[in-house]
Amino acid sequence: MANKLAYPYGVALINGHIKAQASDFRVTEELGFQPTGEGEHLFLLIEKSMMTTHELIEHVAHDFSIKARDIGYCGLKDKLAVTRQWLSLYLPGQMHSLKLASVADYHLLDHKWHNKKLRPGTHRSNYFEVVVRDVESMPEITRRQLDMIRQQGMANYFGEQRFGRQGDNVEQAVRAFNNPRRARKLSRTKKSLYLSALRSFLFNRVLSKRIEQGIWKKPICGDVFMLSGSQSIFYEPINDELLERYNHQDISSTISLHGAGNRLLQSQAREIEDAVLAEHEAIGLCLLQAKAKLQMRATRVAVADLRVEFDKSEQSLYIEARLPRGSYFTTLLEHFIDTGRGK
């Protein structure tokens, strides 16, 4: 299914390749809080490479002689990368007696005790250090695009990961949910994966349509807003104070993650969503039949600590950036460089 998206600062003029090797893509998960230092959950900061988060969990479960279901995590990290992420291990009564296991397949960097298990989305942000190879030039337009990202943030598109390795999760989901017998046999994990792909696709289409219509720098009538760094949403008529907060990236407009529930957007904002839902009616019906719960997602996110250096002799870009949880580094790249991914 075609998924060409519009970006707010124009078309990317340069090309490059990411993940030529695992060390080109480094990610550090940032909790955003300090563990209590006591409790039944051992937090481990682990560096891994060439394994998925689920594979890591299986290794850790084996090494600490516990069940995989007793291990918590914040987010799934790339396989072809060097990633640092936190896991929590449920180890009741072992805080004063536990000796850390000797491990071979990953590196233990830190450990702390806490009174709660880690859950997906618990962390605050991810810090990226990435090398993009085969970049021939760094034109002034690209530098201006980067400046605009710093000033106005990036479009909060879901990344290619949401749509499967072959990019066909949406098509597979529609076929599955339109076959009652097959839908009943879906595992909980597969059903969740399919619902995420469908909601992400609709969100991306609505956001792209807004950008195509020039709706980016300012909110529009009927928007619902989200506070930066939180999931708190509110409605307020557009006024000078709200516009100032919007310009400072304190708040953002939102778009529905489609599902059952009272739709919050009104007027012009609602009309844009309605147009996309009408175009992709089968997807909307699948989500309603599967009883997905309506949620909201911000249209943009601030990109903190963005640094980009171009090495002409190496034909490489060296990029550092901090993104809030739930946002995608590959989406950031698409604002100014074509890496050939997600096409």
N, C-alpha and C positions, 0 to 999 in steps of 0.2 A: 504493500500500500504506500503510495507516494507520501513523502513526509518532508518536502522542501519547506523550509521555514524562512520567515523574514527576520532580519536583525536590525536593531534600531540605529546603528551608525553606518549603514551602507554595506556593500558587498566587500568581502575580504579580498585583497589584491595579491597577497603573498601565499605561497604554498610551503608545506613542510611535512615531516613525518614524526610521529611520536612513538615511543616504546620500541625503538630500534634495539634496545636491550633493557633489562629490568632496572638497572641503575639509573636510567634516564627518567624514571618516573618514581618520585619519592613522595610518600604521603605520611603525615604524622597526625594522629587523632588527638584532639584536645578536649579533655573532659569538661573544663569550665567550672569545676568544683573540686574541693579537696576531700578525699576519703576521710572518714572519721578517725581511723587508726585503731578501731576495734569493731568487733562483730563477727559474723559467721561466713562472710564472703571475702575471699582473698582476691584482690585486684592484681593482675599481672599486666605490665606493659611489655609487649612482645614485638620483636622485629622479625618479619618473615619475608620470604621471596619465593616466587614460583610455586605458590600454593594458594588456594582460595581460603577464605575465612572458615568455611565449613570443614575443609581439610585440616586446617590448623586446629580447630576445636577437637576433631577426632584424635589428633596427635596428643594434645594436651590432656584429654580425657584418659588416654592410655597411660601417659607418663605419670599422672597423679592418681591413677586407679579410681576414677570416678566416672559417672555416666555423663554422656554428652549433654543431656537435658539439664544437668546441674551447672552448666557453664553458660554465662550470659555474655552478650556482646552488644556494642552500640551500633555498628554499621558494618556492611560487607565491603571488603577491600579487594582491589585488583590482584589478580594472580601474577601477571607480567609487570611487576613493580617491586620496589622495596618499601614496605609499609610498616608503620608502627601503630599498633592498636591495643586497646585495653580489653581484657577478658576478666570476668568474675567467676571464681570457682566456689561452689557451696561446700564448705568444709567445717561443719559444726563441731565445736569443742577442740579444734586443732590450732587455735591461734598461738598458744604458747609452746606447742610441742612439734609443730610442723617443720620439717627440713625440706628445703626446696629440692626438687628432683634434678638430676643431671640430664640435660637434654641435648639432642644432636641436630634436630631438623629446624630449629628456630633459636632465637636469642632472647633470653630474659633480661630486660633492661631495668626493671623496677618492680617493686611489689608493695602493696599497702592493704590494710584490712578495712572493711566497710560493713555497714549494717544492712545494705540492700543489694539485691542482684542488679546487674546491668541489664537494661532493656534497649531494644532498637530505638535510636533517636535520642538517647540519654545525653550524648556528648553535645558540646557547644559548636565545634567547628573542626575543620581539617586544614592543615597547612601543607601546601604543595611546593615541591622543588622539582622542576621539570625541564628537560632538554628537548627542544624540537630540532630535528636534523634536516639537512638539505634545504635550508632557507637561503635564497640567493641574494636578497636585498631587504632593506628596511625603509620603504618610501615614507615621505612626510604624511601621506594620508593614513598610513598604518599607525604612525605616532599619534596623530590626532584621534584616531579611534581609541587608542589606549587612554589618552587623556579623558575622553568622554566616558569611558568605563569607570575611571577613577571618580569622576564628578557625578555621574548619574546612575552608576551601577550596571548590572547586566540583566538581560532578559532571563527569567528563571525557568527556562525550558527544562523538561526532563531529558536526560541524556539517552544515548543509544542503548545503554545497558537495560533500560526498561523494556526494550522491544525484542530481546533475544539475540542470539549470535547471528542468526540469519535474517534478523529484522522482520520476522513474520509472526510474532506473538499475537498481534492484533487479529490477523486472519485466522490463526489457529483458535483463538478465543471465541470469535464469532461462530465458527463452525461447531465448537464444542458446546457452547451455550444454546445453540439452535437445535441441538440434538439432545432431547431430554434424557434419554438413556445414557448417553456419554457424559452429560453434565453431572448426573447423579454419581457416576463412578470417579469423578475427579477427586484427587487427593486434596487435602486442605492446602498444602503447599502450592500445588498446581493451580487450584482455583484462585488463590491469592495472587499468584503470579499473573494470571490472565486478567483478573480484575484491575490490577495495577497498570497493565499495559493498555487496557481500554480507557481508563480514566486519564492516563498520561497522554494518550493520543489526542483525546478531545481537548484537554487543557492546552496542549501545544498548538492545536489548530486555532483555538479561540485567541490565544496570545498572539499568534502570527497574524491573524486577521486584524486585531487591534493595531499592531505595528504597521501593517500594510495601509491602514486608514490614517496613519500619522498620529495615533494615540500612544504617546510614550512619556513626553515631558510633563504632562499634566493629567490629573484624573478627569473622568467624564461623569456626566449625570447618571446617577443610579449606582455608582461604585460603592462597594464595602471595603473598608481599609483594615490593614493589619499592621500592628506595631513591629518595627524591626527587632529581630532577636527574640521574638515570642510568637505564639499562635493566637494572641488576643486580637479579636476583630471587633469593629464598631462601625456604625454608620453615622455620618455627620454631613450636613449640607456643605457644599464647597464654599469656602470663604477665604479671606486673605491669610488668616492664621493657619488654616489647614494647608493652603498652598505653600506657605513657607516651610512647614514641617515636611511636606512632600518633597520640596526642592532640596532639603537637607538630608533626605533619605531616612528620616525618622519614621515615616510610614510609607506604605505602598498600597496601591490598588490590589484587589484580589480577583481571582477567577474560580469558578466552581470546579471541584473534583466531583464529577457527576454521580448521582446516586439518589436513593430515596431520602426524602426530607424536604422541608420548606426551602425553596430557592430564595436566596437573599438579595441577589442583584435585581435592580429595577431599571426602568427607562432605557436609555441608550445602551448601557452595559448589558442589560438583559437581552436586548434585541440582537446584539452580536452573538451572544451565547446561543440564542434561539436559532439563528441562521446556521451555525455550525451543527447544532443538534438535528436540524432538518436535513442537512446534507448527509449526515451520518446516523440516520434514524436507527439502523440495526444495532449500532453500538450502544446507543442510549437505552434501547429496549433490553439489551442483554444485561446492562448494569442494574436496571430496575428489577428485572426478573430475578437476578441473583441477589437482590436486596443489599447492594452496596450502599454504604451510608454516605450521604453528601457531606463533603468537607470543603474548606477553602484553602487556596494556596496563593502566595504573593506573586504578582506579575514580575517583580524584579527583586534583586538582592544587591546589597553593597559588597564590593570586592575590596577587602582590606589588604594593606601592605603589598600592593601590586608593584612588582619590580620586573622590568624586562630589559635584558642586555643582548645586543646583537654582536656576535663575533664573526666578522666577515671572512677571516682566514679559515675558520672552522665551518663556515656556513651554518651556524647554529644560533638559536635563540635560547637564552637561559631565563626561565620564568619562575618567580616566586609569588605566591598569592595565598591568602587565607579566605576560605569560603565557609559560610554557615552550613550546618548539617542539612542534608537533603538537597544541596545544590551540586552541580556537576562541573568539574574542571574542563571536560571536553566541550561543554556548552560555552564556557568562557572563551576557549580557543576559537570557536566558530565565529565570534564577534570580530576577529581581526586576521585570522589565518585559516586557510583551507587545508585540513589534514587528510582529506579524503575519507573521513569516517562518517558514518551515519547517513551516507548518501544512498 
